[in-house]
Amino acid sequence: MTDPDKDIEDAEDTFEETLDTAESWIEQKLVDVRNSARDEPIKTLAIAAAIGAVIGAIFLR
């Protein structure tokens, strides 16, 4: 039979490892997006405007 406290510890450890992995992945993606935005500012502006137009159209319905 397993010890409930040990199971909880294992679940917490797994959660923390997954959280750390996700956090580092997100940080790397943000760095990539920042670099892309600096390299192609017009394209970034066009994408932001398109997203704003779509969100605006949804809210103004």
mmCIF file of the N, C-alpha and C atoms, coordinates in Angstrom:
data_MODEL
# 
_entry.id   MODEL 
# 
loop_
_atom_site.group_PDB 
_atom_site.id 
_atom_site.type_symbol 
_atom_site.label_atom_id 
_atom_site.label_alt_id 
_atom_site.label_comp_id 
_atom_site.label_asym_id 
_atom_site.label_entity_id 
_atom_site.label_seq_id 
_atom_site.pdbx_PDB_ins_code 
_atom_site.Cartn_x 
_atom_site.Cartn_y 
_atom_site.Cartn_z 
_atom_site.occupancy 
_atom_site.B_iso_or_equiv 
_atom_site.pdbx_formal_charge 
_atom_site.auth_seq_id 
_atom_site.auth_comp_id 
_atom_site.auth_asym_id 
_atom_site.auth_atom_id 
_atom_site.pdbx_PDB_model_num 
ATOM 1   N N  . MET A 1 1  ? 0.846   -1.175 0.000   1.00 0.00 ? 1  MET A N  1 
ATOM 2   C CA . MET A 1 1  ? 0.000   0.000  0.000   1.00 0.00 ? 1  MET A CA 1 
ATOM 3   C C  . MET A 1 1  ? 0.898   1.248  0.000   1.00 0.00 ? 1  MET A C  1 
ATOM 4   N N  . THR A 1 2  ? 0.469   2.274  -0.691  1.00 0.00 ? 2  THR A N  1 
ATOM 5   C CA . THR A 1 2  ? 1.300   3.479  -0.792  1.00 0.00 ? 2  THR A CA 1 
ATOM 6   C C  . THR A 1 2  ? 0.967   4.450  0.320   1.00 0.00 ? 2  THR A C  1 
ATOM 7   N N  . ASP A 1 3  ? 1.927   5.272  0.606   1.00 0.00 ? 3  ASP A N  1 
ATOM 8   C CA . ASP A 1 3  ? 1.773   6.300  1.632   1.00 0.00 ? 3  ASP A CA 1 
ATOM 9   C C  . ASP A 1 3  ? 1.193   7.560  0.982   1.00 0.00 ? 3  ASP A C  1 
ATOM 10  N N  . PRO A 1 4  ? 0.042   8.038  1.457   1.00 0.00 ? 4  PRO A N  1 
ATOM 11  C CA . PRO A 1 4  ? -0.566  9.230  0.837   1.00 0.00 ? 4  PRO A CA 1 
ATOM 12  C C  . PRO A 1 4  ? 0.344   10.457 0.856   1.00 0.00 ? 4  PRO A C  1 
ATOM 13  N N  . ASP A 1 5  ? 1.122   10.609 1.916   1.00 0.00 ? 5  ASP A N  1 
ATOM 14  C CA . ASP A 1 5  ? 2.028   11.758 1.990   1.00 0.00 ? 5  ASP A CA 1 
ATOM 15  C C  . ASP A 1 5  ? 3.096   11.673 0.910   1.00 0.00 ? 5  ASP A C  1 
ATOM 16  N N  . LYS A 1 6  ? 3.588   10.466 0.658   1.00 0.00 ? 6  LYS A N  1 
ATOM 17  C CA . LYS A 1 6  ? 4.607   10.277 -0.374  1.00 0.00 ? 6  LYS A CA 1 
ATOM 18  C C  . LYS A 1 6  ? 4.014   10.567 -1.759  1.00 0.00 ? 6  LYS A C  1 
ATOM 19  N N  . ASP A 1 7  ? 2.776   10.124 -1.976  1.00 0.00 ? 7  ASP A N  1 
ATOM 20  C CA . ASP A 1 7  ? 2.105   10.394 -3.245  1.00 0.00 ? 7  ASP A CA 1 
ATOM 21  C C  . ASP A 1 7  ? 1.926   11.893 -3.472  1.00 0.00 ? 7  ASP A C  1 
ATOM 22  N N  . ILE A 1 8  ? 1.567   12.608 -2.430  1.00 0.00 ? 8  ILE A N  1 
ATOM 23  C CA . ILE A 1 8  ? 1.401   14.062 -2.534  1.00 0.00 ? 8  ILE A CA 1 
ATOM 24  C C  . ILE A 1 8  ? 2.735   14.721 -2.844  1.00 0.00 ? 8  ILE A C  1 
ATOM 25  N N  . GLU A 1 9  ? 3.792   14.275 -2.178  1.00 0.00 ? 9  GLU A N  1 
ATOM 26  C CA . GLU A 1 9  ? 5.132   14.835 -2.439  1.00 0.00 ? 9  GLU A CA 1 
ATOM 27  C C  . GLU A 1 9  ? 5.537   14.585 -3.894  1.00 0.00 ? 9  GLU A C  1 
ATOM 28  N N  . ASP A 1 10 ? 5.286   13.360 -4.377  1.00 0.00 ? 10 ASP A N  1 
ATOM 29  C CA . ASP A 1 10 ? 5.628   13.039 -5.761  1.00 0.00 ? 10 ASP A CA 1 
ATOM 30  C C  . ASP A 1 10 ? 4.842   13.909 -6.740  1.00 0.00 ? 10 ASP A C  1 
ATOM 31  N N  . ALA A 1 11 ? 3.568   14.123 -6.455  1.00 0.00 ? 11 ALA A N  1 
ATOM 32  C CA . ALA A 1 11 ? 2.743   14.964 -7.324  1.00 0.00 ? 11 ALA A CA 1 
ATOM 33  C C  . ALA A 1 11 ? 3.242   16.402 -7.308  1.00 0.00 ? 11 ALA A C  1 
ATOM 34  N N  . GLU A 1 12 ? 3.610   16.900 -6.134  1.00 0.00 ? 12 GLU A N  1 
ATOM 35  C CA . GLU A 1 12 ? 4.128   18.272 -6.041  1.00 0.00 ? 12 GLU A CA 1 
ATOM 36  C C  . GLU A 1 12 ? 5.440   18.410 -6.796  1.00 0.00 ? 12 GLU A C  1 
ATOM 37  N N  . ASP A 1 13 ? 6.312   17.404 -6.684  1.00 0.00 ? 13 ASP A N  1 
ATOM 38  C CA . ASP A 1 13 ? 7.589   17.446 -7.399  1.00 0.00 ? 13 ASP A CA 1 
ATOM 39  C C  . ASP A 1 13 ? 7.363   17.443 -8.910  1.00 0.00 ? 13 ASP A C  1 
ATOM 40  N N  . THR A 1 14 ? 6.454   16.598 -9.364  1.00 0.00 ? 14 THR A N  1 
ATOM 41  C CA . THR A 1 14 ? 6.143   16.534 -10.790 1.00 0.00 ? 14 THR A CA 1 
ATOM 42  C C  . THR A 1 14 ? 5.573   17.859 -11.274 1.00 0.00 ? 14 THR A C  1 
ATOM 43  N N  . PHE A 1 15 ? 4.683   18.450 -10.479 1.00 0.00 ? 15 PHE A N  1 
ATOM 44  C CA . PHE A 1 15 ? 4.094   19.734 -10.836 1.00 0.00 ? 15 PHE A CA 1 
ATOM 45  C C  . PHE A 1 15 ? 5.160   20.817 -10.934 1.00 0.00 ? 15 PHE A C  1 
ATOM 46  N N  . GLU A 1 16 ? 6.063   20.857 -9.960  1.00 0.00 ? 16 GLU A N  1 
ATOM 47  C CA . GLU A 1 16 ? 7.123   21.877 -9.977  1.00 0.00 ? 16 GLU A CA 1 
ATOM 48  C C  . GLU A 1 16 ? 8.052   21.696 -11.173 1.00 0.00 ? 16 GLU A C  1 
ATOM 49  N N  . GLU A 1 17 ? 8.392   20.447 -11.507 1.00 0.00 ? 17 GLU A N  1 
ATOM 50  C CA . GLU A 1 17 ? 9.246   20.198 -12.669 1.00 0.00 ? 17 GLU A CA 1 
ATOM 51  C C  . GLU A 1 17 ? 8.557   20.636 -13.959 1.00 0.00 ? 17 GLU A C  1 
ATOM 52  N N  . THR A 1 18 ? 7.270   20.325 -14.067 1.00 0.00 ? 18 THR A N  1 
ATOM 53  C CA . THR A 1 18 ? 6.513   20.716 -15.250 1.00 0.00 ? 18 THR A CA 1 
ATOM 54  C C  . THR A 1 18 ? 6.399   22.227 -15.341 1.00 0.00 ? 18 THR A C  1 
ATOM 55  N N  . LEU A 1 19 ? 6.166   22.866 -14.210 1.00 0.00 ? 19 LEU A N  1 
ATOM 56  C CA . LEU A 1 19 ? 6.073   24.324 -14.175 1.00 0.00 ? 19 LEU A CA 1 
ATOM 57  C C  . LEU A 1 19 ? 7.389   24.968 -14.597 1.00 0.00 ? 19 LEU A C  1 
ATOM 58  N N  . ASP A 1 20 ? 8.500   24.448 -14.104 1.00 0.00 ? 20 ASP A N  1 
ATOM 59  C CA . ASP A 1 20 ? 9.803   24.990 -14.484 1.00 0.00 ? 20 ASP A CA 1 
ATOM 60  C C  . ASP A 1 20 ? 10.057  24.832 -15.978 1.00 0.00 ? 20 ASP A C  1 
ATOM 61  N N  . THR A 1 21 ? 9.696   23.676 -16.534 1.00 0.00 ? 21 THR A N  1 
ATOM 62  C CA . THR A 1 21 ? 9.876   23.430 -17.958 1.00 0.00 ? 21 THR A CA 1 
ATOM 63  C C  . THR A 1 21 ? 9.024   24.397 -18.780 1.00 0.00 ? 21 THR A C  1 
ATOM 64  N N  . ALA A 1 22 ? 7.756   24.545 -18.384 1.00 0.00 ? 22 ALA A N  1 
ATOM 65  C CA . ALA A 1 22 ? 6.862   25.451 -19.109 1.00 0.00 ? 22 ALA A CA 1 
ATOM 66  C C  . ALA A 1 22 ? 7.348   26.889 -19.002 1.00 0.00 ? 22 ALA A C  1 
ATOM 67  N N  . GLU A 1 23 ? 7.816   27.276 -17.832 1.00 0.00 ? 23 GLU A N  1 
ATOM 68  C CA . GLU A 1 23 ? 8.291   28.643 -17.635 1.00 0.00 ? 23 GLU A CA 1 
ATOM 69  C C  . GLU A 1 23 ? 9.491   28.949 -18.525 1.00 0.00 ? 23 GLU A C  1 
ATOM 70  N N  . SER A 1 24 ? 10.435  28.030 -18.594 1.00 0.00 ? 24 SER A N  1 
ATOM 71  C CA . SER A 1 24 ? 11.611  28.268 -19.436 1.00 0.00 ? 24 SER A CA 1 
ATOM 72  C C  . SER A 1 24 ? 11.229  28.283 -20.913 1.00 0.00 ? 24 SER A C  1 
ATOM 73  N N  . TRP A 1 25 ? 10.271  27.439 -21.320 1.00 0.00 ? 25 TRP A N  1 
ATOM 74  C CA . TRP A 1 25 ? 9.819   27.420 -22.708 1.00 0.00 ? 25 TRP A CA 1 
ATOM 75  C C  . TRP A 1 25 ? 9.155   28.748 -23.064 1.00 0.00 ? 25 TRP A C  1 
ATOM 76  N N  . ILE A 1 26 ? 8.297   29.255 -22.175 1.00 0.00 ? 26 ILE A N  1 
ATOM 77  C CA . ILE A 1 26 ? 7.606   30.523 -22.417 1.00 0.00 ? 26 ILE A CA 1 
ATOM 78  C C  . ILE A 1 26 ? 8.599   31.677 -22.484 1.00 0.00 ? 26 ILE A C  1 
ATOM 79  N N  . GLU A 1 27 ? 9.567   31.692 -21.576 1.00 0.00 ? 27 GLU A N  1 
ATOM 80  C CA . GLU A 1 27 ? 10.579  32.753 -21.592 1.00 0.00 ? 27 GLU A CA 1 
ATOM 81  C C  . GLU A 1 27 ? 11.339  32.758 -22.908 1.00 0.00 ? 27 GLU A C  1 
ATOM 82  N N  . GLN A 1 28 ? 11.701  31.569 -23.406 1.00 0.00 ? 28 GLN A N  1 
ATOM 83  C CA . GLN A 1 28 ? 12.433  31.493 -24.670 1.00 0.00 ? 28 GLN A CA 1 
ATOM 84  C C  . GLN A 1 28 ? 11.570  31.987 -25.826 1.00 0.00 ? 28 GLN A C  1 
ATOM 85  N N  . LYS A 1 29 ? 10.294  31.627 -25.827 1.00 0.00 ? 29 LYS A N  1 
ATOM 86  C CA . LYS A 1 29 ? 9.400   32.084 -26.894 1.00 0.00 ? 29 LYS A CA 1 
ATOM 87  C C  . LYS A 1 29 ? 9.231   33.601 -26.852 1.00 0.00 ? 29 LYS A C  1 
ATOM 88  N N  . LEU A 1 30 ? 9.161   34.181 -25.657 1.00 0.00 ? 30 LEU A N  1 
ATOM 89  C CA . LEU A 1 30 ? 9.045   35.638 -25.547 1.00 0.00 ? 30 LEU A CA 1 
ATOM 90  C C  . LEU A 1 30 ? 10.293  36.336 -26.081 1.00 0.00 ? 30 LEU A C  1 
ATOM 91  N N  . VAL A 1 31 ? 11.450  35.761 -25.807 1.00 0.00 ? 31 VAL A N  1 
ATOM 92  C CA . VAL A 1 31 ? 12.694  36.323 -26.343 1.00 0.00 ? 31 VAL A CA 1 
ATOM 93  C C  . VAL A 1 31 ? 12.667  36.264 -27.870 1.00 0.00 ? 31 VAL A C  1 
ATOM 94  N N  . ASP A 1 32 ? 12.195  35.135 -28.420 1.00 0.00 ? 32 ASP A N  1 
ATOM 95  C CA . ASP A 1 32 ? 12.104  35.002 -29.870 1.00 0.00 ? 32 ASP A CA 1 
ATOM 96  C C  . ASP A 1 32 ? 11.144  36.028 -30.466 1.00 0.00 ? 32 ASP A C  1 
ATOM 97  N N  . VAL A 1 33 ? 10.008  36.251 -29.803 1.00 0.00 ? 33 VAL A N  1 
ATOM 98  C CA . VAL A 1 33 ? 9.026   37.218 -30.303 1.00 0.00 ? 33 VAL A CA 1 
ATOM 99  C C  . VAL A 1 33 ? 9.596   38.630 -30.238 1.00 0.00 ? 33 VAL A C  1 
ATOM 100 N N  . ARG A 1 34 ? 10.272  38.961 -29.147 1.00 0.00 ? 34 ARG A N  1 
ATOM 101 C CA . ARG A 1 34 ? 10.888  40.291 -29.027 1.00 0.00 ? 34 ARG A CA 1 
ATOM 102 C C  . ARG A 1 34 ? 11.904  40.517 -30.138 1.00 0.00 ? 34 ARG A C  1 
ATOM 103 N N  . ASN A 1 35 ? 12.737  39.529 -30.376 1.00 0.00 ? 35 ASN A N  1 
ATOM 104 C CA . ASN A 1 35 ? 13.744  39.660 -31.431 1.00 0.00 ? 35 ASN A CA 1 
ATOM 105 C C  . ASN A 1 35 ? 13.090  39.805 -32.798 1.00 0.00 ? 35 ASN A C  1 
ATOM 106 N N  . SER A 1 36 ? 12.041  39.059 -33.032 1.00 0.00 ? 36 SER A N  1 
ATOM 107 C CA . SER A 1 36 ? 11.327  39.154 -34.307 1.00 0.00 ? 36 SER A CA 1 
ATOM 108 C C  . SER A 1 36 ? 10.690  40.528 -34.467 1.00 0.00 ? 36 SER A C  1 
ATOM 109 N N  . ALA A 1 37 ? 10.118  41.044 -33.377 1.00 0.00 ? 37 ALA A N  1 
ATOM 110 C CA . ALA A 1 37 ? 9.486   42.368 -33.435 1.00 0.00 ? 37 ALA A CA 1 
ATOM 111 C C  . ALA A 1 37 ? 10.521  43.453 -33.718 1.00 0.00 ? 37 ALA A C  1 
ATOM 112 N N  . ARG A 1 38 ? 11.710  43.290 -33.208 1.00 0.00 ? 38 ARG A N  1 
ATOM 113 C CA . ARG A 1 38 ? 12.763  44.281 -33.463 1.00 0.00 ? 38 ARG A CA 1 
ATOM 114 C C  . ARG A 1 38 ? 13.284  44.177 -34.889 1.00 0.00 ? 38 ARG A C  1 
ATOM 115 N N  . ASP A 1 39 ? 13.298  42.957 -35.418 1.00 0.00 ? 39 ASP A N  1 
ATOM 116 C CA . ASP A 1 39 ? 13.805  42.755 -36.775 1.00 0.00 ? 39 ASP A CA 1 
ATOM 117 C C  . ASP A 1 39 ? 12.807  43.195 -37.840 1.00 0.00 ? 39 ASP A C  1 
ATOM 118 N N  . GLU A 1 40 ? 11.513  43.036 -37.548 1.00 0.00 ? 40 GLU A N  1 
ATOM 119 C CA . GLU A 1 40 ? 10.481  43.343 -38.540 1.00 0.00 ? 40 GLU A CA 1 
ATOM 120 C C  . GLU A 1 40 ? 9.361   44.183 -37.908 1.00 0.00 ? 40 GLU A C  1 
ATOM 121 N N  . PRO A 1 41 ? 9.627   45.459 -37.632 1.00 0.00 ? 41 PRO A N  1 
ATOM 122 C CA . PRO A 1 41 ? 8.633   46.271 -36.922 1.00 0.00 ? 41 PRO A CA 1 
ATOM 123 C C  . PRO A 1 41 ? 7.352   46.522 -37.719 1.00 0.00 ? 41 PRO A C  1 
ATOM 124 N N  . ILE A 1 42 ? 7.442   46.648 -39.042 1.00 0.00 ? 42 ILE A N  1 
ATOM 125 C CA . ILE A 1 42 ? 6.246   46.906 -39.846 1.00 0.00 ? 42 ILE A CA 1 
ATOM 126 C C  . ILE A 1 42 ? 5.328   45.683 -39.823 1.00 0.00 ? 42 ILE A C  1 
ATOM 127 N N  . LYS A 1 43 ? 5.914   44.518 -39.964 1.00 0.00 ? 43 LYS A N  1 
ATOM 128 C CA . LYS A 1 43 ? 5.130   43.281 -39.923 1.00 0.00 ? 43 LYS A CA 1 
ATOM 129 C C  . LYS A 1 43 ? 4.470   43.128 -38.550 1.00 0.00 ? 43 LYS A C  1 
ATOM 130 N N  . THR A 1 44 ? 5.194   43.426 -37.487 1.00 0.00 ? 44 THR A N  1 
ATOM 131 C CA . THR A 1 44 ? 4.650   43.341 -36.133 1.00 0.00 ? 44 THR A CA 1 
ATOM 132 C C  . THR A 1 44 ? 3.500   44.322 -35.957 1.00 0.00 ? 44 THR A C  1 
ATOM 133 N N  . LEU A 1 45 ? 3.646   45.509 -36.464 1.00 0.00 ? 45 LEU A N  1 
ATOM 134 C CA . LEU A 1 45 ? 2.584   46.511 -36.383 1.00 0.00 ? 45 LEU A CA 1 
ATOM 135 C C  . LEU A 1 45 ? 1.339   46.052 -37.142 1.00 0.00 ? 45 LEU A C  1 
ATOM 136 N N  . ALA A 1 46 ? 1.524   45.469 -38.313 1.00 0.00 ? 46 ALA A N  1 
ATOM 137 C CA . ALA A 1 46 ? 0.394   44.979 -39.102 1.00 0.00 ? 46 ALA A CA 1 
ATOM 138 C C  . ALA A 1 46 ? -0.336  43.842 -38.383 1.00 0.00 ? 46 ALA A C  1 
ATOM 139 N N  . ILE A 1 47 ? 0.408   42.949 -37.771 1.00 0.00 ? 47 ILE A N  1 
ATOM 140 C CA . ILE A 1 47 ? -0.205  41.846 -37.027 1.00 0.00 ? 47 ILE A CA 1 
ATOM 141 C C  . ILE A 1 47 ? -0.979  42.378 -35.831 1.00 0.00 ? 47 ILE A C  1 
ATOM 142 N N  . ALA A 1 48 ? -0.392  43.329 -35.096 1.00 0.00 ? 48 ALA A N  1 
ATOM 143 C CA . ALA A 1 48 ? -1.072  43.913 -33.934 1.00 0.00 ? 48 ALA A CA 1 
ATOM 144 C C  . ALA A 1 48 ? -2.342  44.638 -34.360 1.00 0.00 ? 48 ALA A C  1 
ATOM 145 N N  . ALA A 1 49 ? -2.291  45.352 -35.485 1.00 0.00 ? 49 ALA A N  1 
ATOM 146 C CA . ALA A 1 49 ? -3.474  46.059 -35.978 1.00 0.00 ? 49 ALA A CA 1 
ATOM 147 C C  . ALA A 1 49 ? -4.568  45.078 -36.385 1.00 0.00 ? 49 ALA A C  1 
ATOM 148 N N  . ALA A 1 50 ? -4.186  43.989 -37.019 1.00 0.00 ? 50 ALA A N  1 
ATOM 149 C CA . ALA A 1 50 ? -5.167  42.982 -37.430 1.00 0.00 ? 50 ALA A CA 1 
ATOM 150 C C  . ALA A 1 50 ? -5.816  42.330 -36.211 1.00 0.00 ? 50 ALA A C  1 
ATOM 151 N N  . ILE A 1 51 ? -5.025  42.018 -35.219 1.00 0.00 ? 51 ILE A N  1 
ATOM 152 C CA . ILE A 1 51 ? -5.577  41.428 -33.992 1.00 0.00 ? 51 ILE A CA 1 
ATOM 153 C C  . ILE A 1 51 ? -6.521  42.418 -33.325 1.00 0.00 ? 51 ILE A C  1 
ATOM 154 N N  . GLY A 1 52 ? -6.139  43.685 -33.269 1.00 0.00 ? 52 GLY A N  1 
ATOM 155 C CA . GLY A 1 52 ? -7.002  44.713 -32.687 1.00 0.00 ? 52 GLY A CA 1 
ATOM 156 C C  . GLY A 1 52 ? -8.299  44.862 -33.455 1.00 0.00 ? 52 GLY A C  1 
ATOM 157 N N  . ALA A 1 53 ? -8.226  44.778 -34.776 1.00 0.00 ? 53 ALA A N  1 
ATOM 158 C CA . ALA A 1 53 ? -9.444  44.891 -35.588 1.00 0.00 ? 53 ALA A CA 1 
ATOM 159 C C  . ALA A 1 53 ? -10.385 43.719 -35.338 1.00 0.00 ? 53 ALA A C  1 
ATOM 160 N N  . VAL A 1 54 ? -9.838  42.532 -35.230 1.00 0.00 ? 54 VAL A N  1 
ATOM 161 C CA . VAL A 1 54 ? -10.667 41.350 -34.969 1.00 0.00 ? 54 VAL A CA 1 
ATOM 162 C C  . VAL A 1 54 ? -11.314 41.441 -33.592 1.00 0.00 ? 54 VAL A C  1 
ATOM 163 N N  . ILE A 1 55 ? -10.543 41.799 -32.595 1.00 0.00 ? 55 ILE A N  1 
ATOM 164 C CA . ILE A 1 55 ? -11.084 41.920 -31.229 1.00 0.00 ? 55 ILE A CA 1 
ATOM 165 C C  . ILE A 1 55 ? -12.121 43.043 -31.181 1.00 0.00 ? 55 ILE A C  1 
ATOM 166 N N  . GLY A 1 56 ? -11.843 44.160 -31.849 1.00 0.00 ? 56 GLY A N  1 
ATOM 167 C CA . GLY A 1 56 ? -12.799 45.253 -31.906 1.00 0.00 ? 56 GLY A CA 1 
ATOM 168 C C  . GLY A 1 56 ? -14.099 44.845 -32.562 1.00 0.00 ? 56 GLY A C  1 
ATOM 169 N N  . ALA A 1 57 ? -14.000 44.093 -33.660 1.00 0.00 ? 57 ALA A N  1 
ATOM 170 C CA . ALA A 1 57 ? -15.212 43.632 -34.343 1.00 0.00 ? 57 ALA A CA 1 
ATOM 171 C C  . ALA A 1 57 ? -16.027 42.696 -33.467 1.00 0.00 ? 57 ALA A C  1 
ATOM 172 N N  . ILE A 1 58 ? -15.359 41.870 -32.684 1.00 0.00 ? 58 ILE A N  1 
ATOM 173 C CA . ILE A 1 58 ? -16.064 40.961 -31.793 1.00 0.00 ? 58 ILE A CA 1 
ATOM 174 C C  . ILE A 1 58 ? -16.800 41.732 -30.712 1.00 0.00 ? 58 ILE A C  1 
ATOM 175 N N  . PHE A 1 59 ? -16.137 42.716 -30.117 1.00 0.00 ? 59 PHE A N  1 
ATOM 176 C CA . PHE A 1 59 ? -16.762 43.476 -29.008 1.00 0.00 ? 59 PHE A CA 1 
ATOM 177 C C  . PHE A 1 59 ? -17.834 44.447 -29.486 1.00 0.00 ? 59 PHE A C  1 
ATOM 178 N N  . LEU A 1 60 ? -17.744 44.910 -30.727 1.00 0.00 ? 60 LEU A N  1 
ATOM 179 C CA . LEU A 1 60 ? -18.721 45.880 -31.224 1.00 0.00 ? 60 LEU A CA 1 
ATOM 180 C C  . LEU A 1 60 ? -19.943 45.224 -31.866 1.00 0.00 ? 60 LEU A C  1 
ATOM 181 N N  . ARG A 1 61 ? -20.060 43.953 -31.778 1.00 0.00 ? 61 ARG A N  1 
ATOM 182 C CA . ARG A 1 61 ? -21.230 43.254 -32.325 1.00 0.00 ? 61 ARG A CA 1 
ATOM 183 C C  . ARG A 1 61 ? -22.469 43.615 -31.592 1.00 0.00 ? 61 ARG A C  1 
# 
